[in-house]
Amino acid sequence: MQSSTENLFTVETSKSIFEEACTYIPGGVTAHIKYMTPHPIVMKEAKGSKLVDVDGNVYIDYLLCSGSLLTGHGHPAITEAVTNQLHDMGTTIFGTPHLLEQQMAKRVIELYNGIEMARFTNSGLEATLLAIRIAKGFTGREKLAKFEGHYHGGYDQSLISVNPTMEEAGDTKRPTPVPESRGISNYYLEKTVVLPFNDLEATIQLLTENKDEIAAVIMEPVQGGYIPATQEFMEGLREITEKYGIVLIFDEVKTGFRVSMGGAQGYYNIAPDITTLGKVLGGGFPVGLVGGRKEIMEITNPISSRDILSASVETNKEKNGNKDSVLFHSGTYYGHPTILSAGKATLDLLEKDGILDKTIERTMWLRQELEALYARYGVTMKTIGLGTIFNIVFTDKEILNYRDMQESDFSMRDKIDRRLLELGVYIKPLTRYSMSTEHTQEDLEKTVALHEQVLKELTNK
Ligand SMILES: Cc1ncc(COP(=O)(O)O)c(C=O)c1O
């Protein structure tokens, strides 16, 4: 893979592929996350820490499929595990239980404080959707509390107040629920309480006002993967949710295996009632997991009740239980053997020789070098994050939540990100940096050097 050089940089092939894609696919992309202006860059190949686009440009990849690829692109151990699974089992999928499901569930249970039982899904979205349904079914309550700026997947109740404008967002201590898409019915707005992250007093106030109606509080323990909750906030939130019998859901789709092997809950030493995982757990394949306290997870047990897919000759009347006792969860591909093989190989790699800790150390090295570099050029900037994820923010203020972030200088960041793309650093403008075990010291030093080149151009120093 040859490095792109500044003068040769062109993305004309990407542009023409994108333009043709727009004929067949709305906006030319199969997910909004892949879109960027003026057009996305189309990739053709990847290995380790590098991406190669259709014009032949090589990038050091810090997007890593939104953080999924903690062991980089195409790790040989993962490729081998997947190939072996297909060969040894003789099929892609059984459609019945198989041993890997319980092995992987057991492995996750051993790692995560808050998980005593678990079920798989095929995405983070499905995991949080199920987690919320379980919480509503368990408590018999209908409302969900979520934090402003937190993302849990692209469905109706989750697509509220993820990225609102400051005009829409309302009172800091009492954020207005703002729909983020057309097609979200008012029902979800009425049934959602939006909370201010890292503001314990206001959060307690809103939970207290709605305590008999709120089934669950769902949160990213590290907002967007890079704004950590304070320890005090986490402890206070655990205490108040316990007091009111509200199910506390940690959505660890981003932080799982990236903050520690036991996720953010291991770092904070706090056990939520339900945890959702995704991304890294699938080793680059689509996965989700919902795990939690036994008492709560058991309500998904199909034996104790009847469900719409049960093959039973009994009449509805004779069936044990009624529809109210069913917490339905099913999917044709859930617990897919190929995905779980990739996930198992990923966990094996991460548990070997303290590799995750070393990757966290390298992330800290990069953050410190970048901070020192920007300081030398007199540009106010800081990095924020936890574990193997961080973000670059142009502000000298403390960042504790979504609204603090809105006050930072996005246009400076955007300018730098776009120039870095031309120089061979792949970061989708304005998004977080995720590290992999495959980023070498050379990659990191080159990243710092390319930032310096951009700074020289911007500051004329
Ligand atoms: C915290 C969090 N929850 C849920 C999701 C949804 O996961 P998926 O994209 O696998 O559906 C994401 C995706 O970025 C996420 O970051």
The ligand as a Gaussian input file, in Angstrom:
#p B3LYP/6-31G(d) Opt

LIG

0 1
 C      -24.045000       3.790000      22.122000
 C      -24.665000       3.168000      20.903000
 N      -25.791000       2.454000      21.038000
 C      -26.380000       1.852000      19.987000
 C      -25.847000       1.977000      18.726000
 C      -26.508000       1.301000      17.566000
 O      -25.712000       0.240000      17.146000
 P      -25.819000      -0.341000      15.642000
 O      -25.288000       0.716000      14.740000
 O      -25.011000      -1.592000      15.679000
 O      -27.257000      -0.634000      15.406000
 C      -24.683000       2.717000      18.540000
 C      -24.092000       2.878000      17.198000
 O      -23.236000       3.683000      16.959000
 C      -24.071000       3.332000      19.661000
 O      -22.951000       4.040000      19.538000

